[in-house]
Amino acid sequence: DDAFAAFRLTEEDEREIQNMAKDDRIGKRIIKSIAPSIYGHENIKTALALALFGGVPKDIGGKHRIRGDINILMLGDPGTAKSQFLKYVEKTANRAVFTTGQGASAVGLTASVRKDPITREWTLEGGALVLADKGVCLIDEFDKMADATRSVLHEVMVSSFISMEALLQRAHFISSHLQEQQTVSIAKAGIITTLNARTSVLAAANPIGSKYNVKLPITKNIDLPPTLISRFDLVYLVLDKIDEASDRRLARHLVSLYLEDRPQSGGKDLLPVEMLTSYISYARNHISPALTAEAGDALATEYVALRKAGEDPRSSERRITATTRQLESMIRLSEAHARMRFS
């Protein structure tokens, strides 16, 4: 029930966190502190920071639950620091589970039942999504995940539910059914229980052939079903472009890490990992921003503009366009922005 049972702040820690929140530049400082050893990629660092803070989950009338978790996909060429971003989030998040798509199975993501070799009793072992409840689940090599395993994520990423009866039956579970409270119920060998899986999914994937082909459309470069891609709030394309000026800046930044063991710039603004973790945990536990009517109007206007941007006036066919999922994503991201500023 308590996501922070093992995490307690002293009064002095809370005072320090409250003072930090009063800094007008706290948002920029937090974003700079996300993976500071990685050069550039400010947009991805911003997204990861927002995912760590998360939006506010809602339970409308006790019947309709809307997730506050933010899902992010980084797709791109090898050597563009995608895995390093995930590893940094693993160190920063108060609760994080790291797995790779190549070695993950459907049962490994949800839960498994096995017989204890000593007591001969059946025991239940939670998978990555269950262990990451109220935290983040990090999946590297997302493109190498089997189709059956990916199927588990469809429901998890819409409303953070697990509802894969067929997959669980393959794992010899007797029954599994969807609950309104973002849970999976299991009944097997005398074990009848309910598990939560309220987690953000942060994934990294390579394009088909491990190298993005700019001559082909994005749909031809990605070996992921559109139904799954649409579940991500943000999708980032990370390309390894050859540019002498940016390559030189990147090289100097990388060399400075080996010379000084710290990034070249922003040293004073950077927050220690422990302090950043404390700040995020406090914000998630105490700050619950509410959408104002004015903000709602602004979001609705922006959504209509995004819908129009998906229409090509020269063609009767519709291109990739925004859906209501993008509007919900915008609301979650806005709440995370506010939570970051204690607003």
C-alpha positions in Angstrom: 0.0 0.0 0.0 2.8 2.4 0.9 5.2 3.0 -2.0 7.6 4.8 0.3 7.6 2.3 3.2 11.4 1.9 3.0 12.0 5.6 2.4 11.7 8.1 5.2 12.9 11.7 5.2 14.1 13.6 8.3 12.6 17.1 9.1 15.9 18.6 8.0 15.7 16.8 4.6 12.2 18.1 4.2 13.2 21.7 4.9 16.1 21.4 2.4 13.7 20.0 -0.2 11.2 22.8 0.4 14.0 25.4 0.0 15.1 23.8 -3.3 11.5 24.0 -4.6 11.5 27.8 -4.1 14.4 28.2 -6.6 12.9 29.6 -9.9 15.4 27.5 -11.8 14.7 24.2 -10.0 13.1 22.6 -13.2 16.2 23.4 -15.3 18.5 22.2 -12.5 16.7 18.8 -12.3 16.8 18.3 -16.1 20.5 19.2 -16.1 21.0 16.6 -13.4 19.5 13.8 -15.4 22.5 11.8 -16.9 24.9 14.8 -16.8 27.7 12.7 -18.3 25.6 12.4 -21.6 26.1 15.3 -23.9 23.1 17.1 -25.3 19.7 15.4 -25.7 17.9 18.0 -23.6 14.5 16.9 -24.8 15.1 13.3 -23.7 16.4 14.4 -20.4 13.3 16.5 -19.9 11.1 13.6 -20.7 12.9 11.3 -18.3 12.6 13.8 -15.5 8.9 14.2 -16.1 8.5 10.4 -16.1 10.3 10.2 -12.8 7.8 12.7 -11.3 4.8 11.3 -13.1 1.3 12.6 -13.4 -1.6 12.3 -10.9 -3.6 9.0 -11.2 -7.4 9.6 -11.1 -10.2 7.3 -10.0 -13.5 8.8 -11.3 -16.4 7.8 -9.2 -14.5 4.8 -8.0 -15.2 3.1 -11.3 -13.0 4.6 -14.0 -9.2 4.7 -13.3 -6.9 6.9 -15.4 -3.1 6.3 -15.1 -0.7 9.0 -14.1 2.4 7.0 -15.2 4.3 8.4 -18.3 5.6 5.9 -20.8 8.6 6.7 -23.0 10.2 5.0 -26.0 13.7 5.9 -27.3 14.3 4.5 -30.8 17.6 4.9 -32.6 21.0 3.9 -33.8 23.5 2.0 -31.6 25.9 4.1 -29.6 23.5 7.0 -28.9 23.4 6.4 -25.1 19.9 5.0 -24.9 20.9 2.3 -22.5 22.9 4.8 -20.4 19.8 6.9 -20.0 17.9 3.9 -18.7 20.7 3.0 -16.3 20.8 6.5 -14.9 17.0 6.4 -14.3 17.5 3.1 -12.5 20.0 4.8 -10.1 17.7 7.8 -9.6 14.3 6.4 -9.2 13.2 5.3 -5.7 11.9 2.1 -7.1 13.1 0.8 -10.5 13.4 -2.6 -12.2 15.7 -3.1 -15.2 15.2 -5.8 -17.7 16.2 -6.6 -21.4 13.7 -7.5 -24.1 15.9 -10.4 -25.3 15.7 -12.3 -22.0 12.2 -11.3 -20.8 9.2 -13.6 -21.0 5.6 -13.0 -20.4 5.8 -14.7 -17.0 9.0 -12.8 -16.2 7.1 -9.5 -16.7 4.0 -10.5 -14.7 4.3 -13.3 -12.1 5.2 -17.0 -11.9 4.2 -19.9 -9.6 6.7 -22.5 -8.7 7.0 -25.3 -6.1 9.6 -24.7 -3.4 12.1 -27.6 -3.6 12.5 -27.9 0.2 9.0 -27.3 1.6 7.2 -28.6 -1.5 4.7 -25.7 -1.2 3.7 -23.5 -4.1 5.2 -20.0 -4.1 4.4 -16.9 -6.1 7.1 -14.8 -7.6 6.4 -11.3 -9.0 7.8 -10.3 -12.4 9.3 -7.0 -13.5 6.1 -5.1 -13.9 4.8 -6.2 -10.5 8.1 -5.5 -8.7 8.1 -2.0 -10.3 4.7 -1.1 -8.9 4.6 2.7 -8.1 8.0 3.0 -9.8 9.5 2.6 -13.2 10.1 -0.5 -15.3 13.1 -0.1 -17.7 13.2 -2.3 -20.8 16.3 -2.3 -22.9 16.5 -4.1 -26.3 12.7 -3.6 -26.6 12.7 -4.5 -30.3 14.1 -8.0 -29.5 11.2 -8.9 -27.2 9.0 -11.7 -28.5 5.5 -10.8 -29.7 3.8 -12.9 -27.0 5.8 -11.0 -24.3 5.1 -7.6 -25.9 1.4 -8.4 -25.7 1.5 -8.2 -21.9 2.4 -4.5 -22.2 -0.7 -3.5 -24.2 -3.0 -3.4 -21.2 -0.4 -2.4 -18.7 0.5 0.7 -20.7 -3.1 1.9 -21.3 -4.3 1.9 -17.8 -1.5 0.1 -16.1 -3.5 -3.1 -16.0 -2.3 -6.6 -16.6 -4.9 -8.7 -18.4 -3.4 -11.5 -20.4 -5.5 -14.6 -19.7 -4.1 -16.6 -22.6 -0.5 -15.9 -21.7 -1.0 -16.7 -18.1 -2.7 -20.0 -19.0 0.4 -21.0 -21.0 2.2 -20.5 -17.7 -0.3 -22.9 -16.1 -2.2 -20.3 -14.2 -5.8 -21.4 -13.7 -7.3 -17.9 -14.0 -6.5 -14.2 -14.4 -8.9 -11.4 -14.8 -8.8 -7.6 -15.1 -9.5 -5.5 -12.1 -10.4 -1.8 -12.0 -7.6 -1.1 -9.5 -4.7 -1.8 -11.9 -4.2 -5.3 -10.7 -3.9 -8.9 -11.8 -5.7 -11.7 -9.9 -4.1 -15.1 -9.7 -5.6 -18.4 -8.5 -3.3 -21.4 -8.7 -2.3 -24.3 -6.4 -4.0 -22.7 -3.4 -2.5 -19.3 -4.0 -5.3 -16.7 -4.5 -4.0 -13.2 -4.6 -4.0 -9.8 -6.4 -0.9 -8.0 -7.6 -0.6 -4.3 -8.6 1.3 -3.2 -11.7 1.1 0.6 -11.6 4.4 1.5 -13.3 5.9 3.8 -16.0 7.5 1.9 -18.9 10.7 3.4 -20.2 12.0 1.4 -23.2 14.9 1.6 -25.7 14.9 0.0 -29.1 17.0 -0.2 -32.2 15.5 0.2 -35.7 15.3 -2.7 -38.2 18.8 -3.7 -39.2 20.2 -1.8 -36.2 20.7 1.3 -38.4 18.0 3.9 -39.1 17.5 4.3 -42.8 16.5 8.0 -43.5 15.3 7.1 -47.0 12.5 5.0 -45.6 9.5 6.3 -43.6 9.5 5.8 -39.8 7.0 2.9 -40.0 9.4 0.9 -42.2 12.2 1.5 -39.7 10.4 0.2 -36.7 9.7 -3.5 -36.0 6.9 -2.7 -33.4 3.2 -2.8 -33.9 1.4 0.6 -34.2 -1.0 -0.4 -31.4 2.0 -0.7 -29.0 3.8 2.4 -30.1 0.6 4.4 -29.5 0.7 3.4 -25.8 3.9 5.5 -25.3 3.3 9.1 -24.3 6.5 10.2 -25.9 8.6 8.6 -28.7 12.1 9.9 -29.4 14.1 9.2 -32.5 17.8 9.2 -31.6 20.0 9.3 -34.8 23.7 9.1 -35.1 24.3 12.0 -37.6 27.8 12.9 -38.7 28.4 16.6 -38.1 31.9 18.0 -37.5 31.0 20.8 -35.1 28.7 18.7 -32.9 31.1 15.7 -33.1 33.9 18.0 -31.8 31.8 19.3 -28.9 30.8 15.7 -28.0 34.4 14.5 -28.1 35.6 17.4 -25.9 32.8 16.6 -23.4 33.7 12.9 -23.3 37.4 13.6 -22.9 36.6 16.0 -20.0 34.9 13.2 -18.2 38.1 11.2 -18.2 40.3 14.2 -17.3 38.2 15.6 -14.5 35.7 12.9 -13.7 32.8 15.4 -14.1 31.0 17.2 -16.9 32.5 20.3 -18.3 29.6 22.6 -17.6 26.8 23.0 -15.1 28.7 21.7 -12.1 27.1 24.0 -9.5 23.6 23.5 -10.9 23.8 19.7 -10.7 22.0 18.0 -7.9 23.5 14.9 -6.3 21.7 11.7 -7.1 20.7 11.1 -3.5 19.2 14.6 -3.2 17.4 14.2 -6.6 15.9 10.9 -5.5 14.7 12.5 -2.2 13.2 15.4 -4.0 11.4 13.2 -6.5 10.1 10.9 -3.8 8.8 13.8 -1.7 7.1 15.4 -4.7 5.4 12.1 -5.7 4.2 11.5 -2.1 3.1 15.1 -1.2 2.4 17.1 -4.4 -0.8 16.4 -6.4 -1.4 19.2 -8.9 -5.0 19.7 -10.1 -5.9 20.9 -13.6 -7.4 24.4 -13.7 -10.1 25.4 -16.2 -7.7 27.8 -17.9 -5.1 25.0 -18.3 -7.8 22.7 -19.6 -8.8 25.2 -22.3 -5.2 25.7 -23.3 -4.7 21.9 -23.6 -7.9 21.5 -25.6 -6.8 24.2 -28.0 -3.4 22.6 -28.5 -5.0 19.2 -29.1 -7.2 20.6 -31.9 -4.1 22.2 -33.5 -2.3 18.8 -33.3 -5.3 17.1 -35.0 -5.2 19.6 -37.8 -1.5 19.1 -38.2 -2.2 15.5 -39.1 -4.1 16.4 -42.2 -2.4 16.9 -45.6 -4.3 19.5 -47.6 -2.9 18.0 -50.8 -4.2 14.6 -50.1 -7.5 13.0 -49.1 -5.6 10.5 -47.0 -4.9 11.2 -43.4 -1.3 11.0 -42.1 -0.2 10.1 -38.6 -2.4 12.3 -36.4 -3.0 12.9 -32.8 -5.6 10.9 -30.9 -7.2 11.3 -27.5 -4.3 9.3 -26.1 -2.1 12.3 -27.0 -4.4 14.6 -25.1 -4.2 12.4 -22.0 -0.4 12.4 -22.4 -0.3 16.2 -22.5 -2.3 16.3 -19.3 0.0 13.9 -17.5 3.1 15.8 -18.7 1.6 19.1 -17.5 0.9 17.6 -14.1 4.5 16.2 -14.0 5.8 19.7 -14.9 3.8 21.2 -12.0 4.9 18.5 -9.6 8.5 19.2 -10.4 8.0 22.8 -9.4 5.9 22.0 -6.3 3.1 23.9 -8.0 
